[in-house]
Amino acid sequence: AVDVPVLFHVVHDGHDGYVAEDRLRAQVEVLNNAFRGATHQHDGLVNVNAADTGVSFHFHGATYHDVAGATGETAGWFRDDCSTGFGELRIKRALATDVRRVLNVYTCEPDGGVLGWIQAFPDEYPEEDERHGVFLLHSTIPGGDATPYNLGDTLTHEVGHYLGLYHTFQGGCHALWETERGDAVYDTPPQKDSCHGTCAELAARAQDSCAGVGESDETLPPYFGRDAFTNFMDYSVDACMSEFTPGQAQRLAEVIAQYK
């Protein structure tokens, strides 16, 4: 089992973007439910196929940075720097704390409808490099107004990346056994593109966007060939996301053992 300290760096413009500590703690609880397989589905039930990944999180603290009316280095932190790679790195170099041990989460307001991102997968830079960490649109945190992405699972998705998981639709359609062409996980079916729509629409559609490509995966649980719209590593709305698979849990364990 691995327990990860989570430190939030809340960059805000006075009132806009301010996230109170109780919401940050609620966000950590969302992470814990997701990674232990206890997230409730849109129908109110726990997804019985969800894996306990063995990864847990605890609230390590929060730093607050009010840049309203700021001049100089911090003036663009809330929007402009939050929206570019160079600006992101400036913020990280100023705020990153104990990167080797602590998950640093930076909240701000990026341009263009971006919800969250990472700059580096675990194998791309040394463990202590400040480029590791997650940037997050502040309103995706529980209680925010980024509906339908305001239940906290944008951070779940990005932490999946931070710990080494790819999108379920990575690489598009490929033969089932060619896992390295996709997300490197054996039990998530090949998928042509990300899933979009309401939970009810996606469930009714039950599509297999890569049907007939390579060996059939229609007997492989938990998706039986269908696109994985309930998986945290797709792009479904928060209410639809409710699981990591055993294969993803296995990959997490392997990546953490090697790089964390």
Contacts in CASP RR format, 6 or more apart in sequence:
PFRMAT RR
TARGET T0000
AUTHOR 0000-0000-0000
METHOD contacts of the structure
MODEL  1
AVDVPVLFHVVHDGHDGYVAEDRLRAQVEVLNNAFRGATHQHDGLVNVNA
ADTGVSFHFHGATYHDVAGATGETAGWFRDDCSTGFGELRIKRALATDVR
RVLNVYTCEPDGGVLGWIQAFPDEYPEEDERHGVFLLHSTIPGGDATPYN
LGDTLTHEVGHYLGLYHTFQGGCHALWETERGDAVYDTPPQKDSCHGTCA
ELAARAQDSCAGVGESDETLPPYFGRDAFTNFMDYSVDACMSEFTPGQAQ
RLAEVIAQYK
1 54 0 8 1.000
1 55 0 8 1.000
1 56 0 8 1.000
2 54 0 8 1.000
2 55 0 8 1.000
2 56 0 8 1.000
2 256 0 8 1.000
2 260 0 8 1.000
3 55 0 8 1.000
3 56 0 8 1.000
3 57 0 8 1.000
3 58 0 8 1.000
4 55 0 8 1.000
4 56 0 8 1.000
4 57 0 8 1.000
4 58 0 8 1.000
4 102 0 8 1.000
4 103 0 8 1.000
5 57 0 8 1.000
5 58 0 8 1.000
5 60 0 8 1.000
5 101 0 8 1.000
5 102 0 8 1.000
5 103 0 8 1.000
6 28 0 8 1.000
6 31 0 8 1.000
6 57 0 8 1.000
6 58 0 8 1.000
6 59 0 8 1.000
6 60 0 8 1.000
6 61 0 8 1.000
6 102 0 8 1.000
6 103 0 8 1.000
6 105 0 8 1.000
7 60 0 8 1.000
7 61 0 8 1.000
7 62 0 8 1.000
7 63 0 8 1.000
7 97 0 8 1.000
7 98 0 8 1.000
7 102 0 8 1.000
7 103 0 8 1.000
7 104 0 8 1.000
7 105 0 8 1.000
8 19 0 8 1.000
8 24 0 8 1.000
8 61 0 8 1.000
8 62 0 8 1.000
8 63 0 8 1.000
8 105 0 8 1.000
8 106 0 8 1.000
8 107 0 8 1.000
9 62 0 8 1.000
9 63 0 8 1.000
9 65 0 8 1.000
9 91 0 8 1.000
9 95 0 8 1.000
9 104 0 8 1.000
9 105 0 8 1.000
9 106 0 8 1.000
9 107 0 8 1.000
10 17 0 8 1.000
10 18 0 8 1.000
10 19 0 8 1.000
10 24 0 8 1.000
10 62 0 8 1.000
10 63 0 8 1.000
10 64 0 8 1.000
10 65 0 8 1.000
10 107 0 8 1.000
10 138 0 8 1.000
11 17 0 8 1.000
11 65 0 8 1.000
11 67 0 8 1.000
11 77 0 8 1.000
11 78 0 8 1.000
11 82 0 8 1.000
11 91 0 8 1.000
11 106 0 8 1.000
11 107 0 8 1.000
11 108 0 8 1.000
12 18 0 8 1.000
12 19 0 8 1.000
12 64 0 8 1.000
12 65 0 8 1.000
12 66 0 8 1.000
12 67 0 8 1.000
12 68 0 8 1.000
12 78 0 8 1.000
12 107 0 8 1.000
12 108 0 8 1.000
12 138 0 8 1.000
13 66 0 8 1.000
13 67 0 8 1.000
13 68 0 8 1.000
13 78 0 8 1.000
13 79 0 8 1.000
13 109 0 8 1.000
14 66 0 8 1.000
14 67 0 8 1.000
14 68 0 8 1.000
16 78 0 8 1.000
16 109 0 8 1.000
17 78 0 8 1.000
17 107 0 8 1.000
17 108 0 8 1.000
17 109 0 8 1.000
17 138 0 8 1.000
17 139 0 8 1.000
18 64 0 8 1.000
18 66 0 8 1.000
18 138 0 8 1.000
19 107 0 8 1.000
19 138 0 8 1.000
19 141 0 8 1.000
21 61 0 8 1.000
21 62 0 8 1.000
23 141 0 8 1.000
23 142 0 8 1.000
23 143 0 8 1.000
23 144 0 8 1.000
24 59 0 8 1.000
24 61 0 8 1.000
24 62 0 8 1.000
24 141 0 8 1.000
25 59 0 8 1.000
26 141 0 8 1.000
26 142 0 8 1.000
26 143 0 8 1.000
27 141 0 8 1.000
27 142 0 8 1.000
27 152 0 8 1.000
27 155 0 8 1.000
28 57 0 8 1.000
28 58 0 8 1.000
28 59 0 8 1.000
30 39 0 8 1.000
30 142 0 8 1.000
30 151 0 8 1.000
30 152 0 8 1.000
30 153 0 8 1.000
30 155 0 8 1.000
30 156 0 8 1.000
31 57 0 8 1.000
31 155 0 8 1.000
31 156 0 8 1.000
31 159 0 8 1.000
32 38 0 8 1.000
32 56 0 8 1.000
32 57 0 8 1.000
33 39 0 8 1.000
33 40 0 8 1.000
34 153 0 8 1.000
34 156 0 8 1.000
34 232 0 8 1.000
34 241 0 8 1.000
34 244 0 8 1.000
35 52 0 8 1.000
35 53 0 8 1.000
35 54 0 8 1.000
35 55 0 8 1.000
35 56 0 8 1.000
35 57 0 8 1.000
35 156 0 8 1.000
35 159 0 8 1.000
35 244 0 8 1.000
36 52 0 8 1.000
36 53 0 8 1.000
36 54 0 8 1.000
36 56 0 8 1.000
37 46 0 8 1.000
37 47 0 8 1.000
37 50 0 8 1.000
37 51 0 8 1.000
37 52 0 8 1.000
37 53 0 8 1.000
37 243 0 8 1.000
37 244 0 8 1.000
38 46 0 8 1.000
38 50 0 8 1.000
39 46 0 8 1.000
39 47 0 8 1.000
39 50 0 8 1.000
39 153 0 8 1.000
39 241 0 8 1.000
39 242 0 8 1.000
39 243 0 8 1.000
40 46 0 8 1.000
40 242 0 8 1.000
41 47 0 8 1.000
41 230 0 8 1.000
41 240 0 8 1.000
41 242 0 8 1.000
42 199 0 8 1.000
42 200 0 8 1.000
42 239 0 8 1.000
42 240 0 8 1.000
42 242 0 8 1.000
46 242 0 8 1.000
47 230 0 8 1.000
47 242 0 8 1.000
47 243 0 8 1.000
49 221 0 8 1.000
49 222 0 8 1.000
49 243 0 8 1.000
49 245 0 8 1.000
50 242 0 8 1.000
50 243 0 8 1.000
50 244 0 8 1.000
51 243 0 8 1.000
51 244 0 8 1.000
51 245 0 8 1.000
51 246 0 8 1.000
51 247 0 8 1.000
51 248 0 8 1.000
51 249 0 8 1.000
52 249 0 8 1.000
53 244 0 8 1.000
53 248 0 8 1.000
53 249 0 8 1.000
53 252 0 8 1.000
53 253 0 8 1.000
54 249 0 8 1.000
54 252 0 8 1.000
54 253 0 8 1.000
55 163 0 8 1.000
55 252 0 8 1.000
55 256 0 8 1.000
57 103 0 8 1.000
60 102 0 8 1.000
63 95 0 8 1.000
65 74 0 8 1.000
65 77 0 8 1.000
65 95 0 8 1.000
67 74 0 8 1.000
67 75 0 8 1.000
67 76 0 8 1.000
67 77 0 8 1.000
67 78 0 8 1.000
69 75 0 8 1.000
70 76 0 8 1.000
70 77 0 8 1.000
73 90 0 8 1.000
73 94 0 8 1.000
74 94 0 8 1.000
76 82 0 8 1.000
77 91 0 8 1.000
77 108 0 8 1.000
78 108 0 8 1.000
78 109 0 8 1.000
79 108 0 8 1.000
79 109 0 8 1.000
79 110 0 8 1.000
79 111 0 8 1.000
80 87 0 8 1.000
81 87 0 8 1.000
81 88 0 8 1.000
81 90 0 8 1.000
81 91 0 8 1.000
82 88 0 8 1.000
82 91 0 8 1.000
82 106 0 8 1.000
82 108 0 8 1.000
82 109 0 8 1.000
82 110 0 8 1.000
82 111 0 8 1.000
82 135 0 8 1.000
83 110 0 8 1.000
83 111 0 8 1.000
83 112 0 8 1.000
83 114 0 8 1.000
85 119 0 8 1.000
88 106 0 8 1.000
88 119 0 8 1.000
88 135 0 8 1.000
89 119 0 8 1.000
89 130 0 8 1.000
89 131 0 8 1.000
91 106 0 8 1.000
91 108 0 8 1.000
92 104 0 8 1.000
92 106 0 8 1.000
92 119 0 8 1.000
92 130 0 8 1.000
92 131 0 8 1.000
92 133 0 8 1.000
93 130 0 8 1.000
95 104 0 8 1.000
95 106 0 8 1.000
96 104 0 8 1.000
96 130 0 8 1.000
96 133 0 8 1.000
97 104 0 8 1.000
99 127 0 8 1.000
99 128 0 8 1.000
99 129 0 8 1.000
99 130 0 8 1.000
99 132 0 8 1.000
99 133 0 8 1.000
100 127 0 8 1.000
100 128 0 8 1.000
103 133 0 8 1.000
103 134 0 8 1.000
103 159 0 8 1.000
103 162 0 8 1.000
104 132 0 8 1.000
104 133 0 8 1.000
104 134 0 8 1.000
105 133 0 8 1.000
105 134 0 8 1.000
105 135 0 8 1.000
105 136 0 8 1.000
105 155 0 8 1.000
106 133 0 8 1.000
106 134 0 8 1.000
106 135 0 8 1.000
106 136 0 8 1.000
107 135 0 8 1.000
107 136 0 8 1.000
107 137 0 8 1.000
107 138 0 8 1.000
107 141 0 8 1.000
108 135 0 8 1.000
108 136 0 8 1.000
108 137 0 8 1.000
108 138 0 8 1.000
109 137 0 8 1.000
109 138 0 8 1.000
109 139 0 8 1.000
110 116 0 8 1.000
110 135 0 8 1.000
110 137 0 8 1.000
113 137 0 8 1.000
114 137 0 8 1.000
115 136 0 8 1.000
115 137 0 8 1.000
115 140 0 8 1.000
115 146 0 8 1.000
115 149 0 8 1.000
115 154 0 8 1.000
116 134 0 8 1.000
116 135 0 8 1.000
116 136 0 8 1.000
116 137 0 8 1.000
116 140 0 8 1.000
116 154 0 8 1.000
116 158 0 8 1.000
117 134 0 8 1.000
117 135 0 8 1.000
117 158 0 8 1.000
118 132 0 8 1.000
118 133 0 8 1.000
118 134 0 8 1.000
118 135 0 8 1.000
118 158 0 8 1.000
118 161 0 8 1.000
118 162 0 8 1.000
119 131 0 8 1.000
119 132 0 8 1.000
119 133 0 8 1.000
119 135 0 8 1.000
120 129 0 8 1.000
120 131 0 8 1.000
120 132 0 8 1.000
120 133 0 8 1.000
121 161 0 8 1.000
121 164 0 8 1.000
122 132 0 8 1.000
122 162 0 8 1.000
122 163 0 8 1.000
122 164 0 8 1.000
122 255 0 8 1.000
122 256 0 8 1.000
122 258 0 8 1.000
122 259 0 8 1.000
122 260 0 8 1.000
123 164 0 8 1.000
123 255 0 8 1.000
123 258 0 8 1.000
123 259 0 8 1.000
124 131 0 8 1.000
125 131 0 8 1.000
125 132 0 8 1.000
127 259 0 8 1.000
127 260 0 8 1.000
132 162 0 8 1.000
133 162 0 8 1.000
134 155 0 8 1.000
134 158 0 8 1.000
134 159 0 8 1.000
134 162 0 8 1.000
136 154 0 8 1.000
136 155 0 8 1.000
136 158 0 8 1.000
137 146 0 8 1.000
137 154 0 8 1.000
138 144 0 8 1.000
139 145 0 8 1.000
139 146 0 8 1.000
139 150 0 8 1.000
140 146 0 8 1.000
140 149 0 8 1.000
140 150 0 8 1.000
140 152 0 8 1.000
140 154 0 8 1.000
140 155 0 8 1.000
141 150 0 8 1.000
141 152 0 8 1.000
141 155 0 8 1.000
142 150 0 8 1.000
142 151 0 8 1.000
142 152 0 8 1.000
143 150 0 8 1.000
144 150 0 8 1.000
146 154 0 8 1.000
148 237 0 8 1.000
148 238 0 8 1.000
148 239 0 8 1.000
149 237 0 8 1.000
149 238 0 8 1.000
150 238 0 8 1.000
151 238 0 8 1.000
151 239 0 8 1.000
152 238 0 8 1.000
153 232 0 8 1.000
153 238 0 8 1.000
153 241 0 8 1.000
154 238 0 8 1.000
156 232 0 8 1.000
156 241 0 8 1.000
157 232 0 8 1.000
157 233 0 8 1.000
157 241 0 8 1.000
160 232 0 8 1.000
160 233 0 8 1.000
160 252 0 8 1.000
163 252 0 8 1.000
163 255 0 8 1.000
163 256 0 8 1.000
163 260 0 8 1.000
164 251 0 8 1.000
164 252 0 8 1.000
164 255 0 8 1.000
165 183 0 8 1.000
165 185 0 8 1.000
165 233 0 8 1.000
165 244 0 8 1.000
165 248 0 8 1.000
165 251 0 8 1.000
165 252 0 8 1.000
166 182 0 8 1.000
166 183 0 8 1.000
166 184 0 8 1.000
166 185 0 8 1.000
166 233 0 8 1.000
167 183 0 8 1.000
167 194 0 8 1.000
167 233 0 8 1.000
167 234 0 8 1.000
167 235 0 8 1.000
168 183 0 8 1.000
168 188 0 8 1.000
168 191 0 8 1.000
168 227 0 8 1.000
168 228 0 8 1.000
168 231 0 8 1.000
168 233 0 8 1.000
168 234 0 8 1.000
169 183 0 8 1.000
169 191 0 8 1.000
169 192 0 8 1.000
169 193 0 8 1.000
169 194 0 8 1.000
169 227 0 8 1.000
169 234 0 8 1.000
170 182 0 8 1.000
170 183 0 8 1.000
170 184 0 8 1.000
171 181 0 8 1.000
171 182 0 8 1.000
171 183 0 8 1.000
171 190 0 8 1.000
172 182 0 8 1.000
172 190 0 8 1.000
172 191 0 8 1.000
172 192 0 8 1.000
172 193 0 8 1.000
172 210 0 8 1.000
173 190 0 8 1.000
173 191 0 8 1.000
173 192 0 8 1.000
173 209 0 8 1.000
173 210 0 8 1.000
173 213 0 8 1.000
174 181 0 8 1.000
174 182 0 8 1.000
174 190 0 8 1.000
174 210 0 8 1.000
174 213 0 8 1.000
174 214 0 8 1.000
175 181 0 8 1.000
175 190 0 8 1.000
175 213 0 8 1.000
175 214 0 8 1.000
175 215 0 8 1.000
176 189 0 8 1.000
176 190 0 8 1.000
176 214 0 8 1.000
176 215 0 8 1.000
176 216 0 8 1.000
176 217 0 8 1.000
176 220 0 8 1.000
177 215 0 8 1.000
179 185 0 8 1.000
179 186 0 8 1.000
182 190 0 8 1.000
183 233 0 8 1.000
184 251 0 8 1.000
185 245 0 8 1.000
185 247 0 8 1.000
185 248 0 8 1.000
185 250 0 8 1.000
185 251 0 8 1.000
186 247 0 8 1.000
187 220 0 8 1.000
187 221 0 8 1.000
187 222 0 8 1.000
187 223 0 8 1.000
187 245 0 8 1.000
187 246 0 8 1.000
187 247 0 8 1.000
187 248 0 8 1.000
188 223 0 8 1.000
188 228 0 8 1.000
188 231 0 8 1.000
188 233 0 8 1.000
188 245 0 8 1.000
188 247 0 8 1.000
188 248 0 8 1.000
189 208 0 8 1.000
189 210 0 8 1.000
189 217 0 8 1.000
189 220 0 8 1.000
189 223 0 8 1.000
189 225 0 8 1.000
189 226 0 8 1.000
189 227 0 8 1.000
189 228 0 8 1.000
190 210 0 8 1.000
190 213 0 8 1.000
190 217 0 8 1.000
191 209 0 8 1.000
191 210 0 8 1.000
191 227 0 8 1.000
191 228 0 8 1.000
191 234 0 8 1.000
192 209 0 8 1.000
192 210 0 8 1.000
192 227 0 8 1.000
193 209 0 8 1.000
194 234 0 8 1.000
194 235 0 8 1.000
194 236 0 8 1.000
195 202 0 8 1.000
195 227 0 8 1.000
195 228 0 8 1.000
195 229 0 8 1.000
195 234 0 8 1.000
195 235 0 8 1.000
195 236 0 8 1.000
195 240 0 8 1.000
196 235 0 8 1.000
196 236 0 8 1.000
197 236 0 8 1.000
197 237 0 8 1.000
198 237 0 8 1.000
198 240 0 8 1.000
199 229 0 8 1.000
199 236 0 8 1.000
199 237 0 8 1.000
199 239 0 8 1.000
199 240 0 8 1.000
202 227 0 8 1.000
202 229 0 8 1.000
202 236 0 8 1.000
202 240 0 8 1.000
203 229 0 8 1.000
206 226 0 8 1.000
207 226 0 8 1.000
207 227 0 8 1.000
208 218 0 8 1.000
208 225 0 8 1.000
208 226 0 8 1.000
208 227 0 8 1.000
209 227 0 8 1.000
210 225 0 8 1.000
211 225 0 8 1.000
216 225 0 8 1.000
217 223 0 8 1.000
217 224 0 8 1.000
217 225 0 8 1.000
218 224 0 8 1.000
218 225 0 8 1.000
222 243 0 8 1.000
222 245 0 8 1.000
227 234 0 8 1.000
228 234 0 8 1.000
228 245 0 8 1.000
229 236 0 8 1.000
229 240 0 8 1.000
230 236 0 8 1.000
230 240 0 8 1.000
230 241 0 8 1.000
230 242 0 8 1.000
230 243 0 8 1.000
231 241 0 8 1.000
231 243 0 8 1.000
231 244 0 8 1.000
231 245 0 8 1.000
231 248 0 8 1.000
232 241 0 8 1.000
232 242 0 8 1.000
232 243 0 8 1.000
232 244 0 8 1.000
233 244 0 8 1.000
233 248 0 8 1.000
234 241 0 8 1.000
244 252 0 8 1.000
END
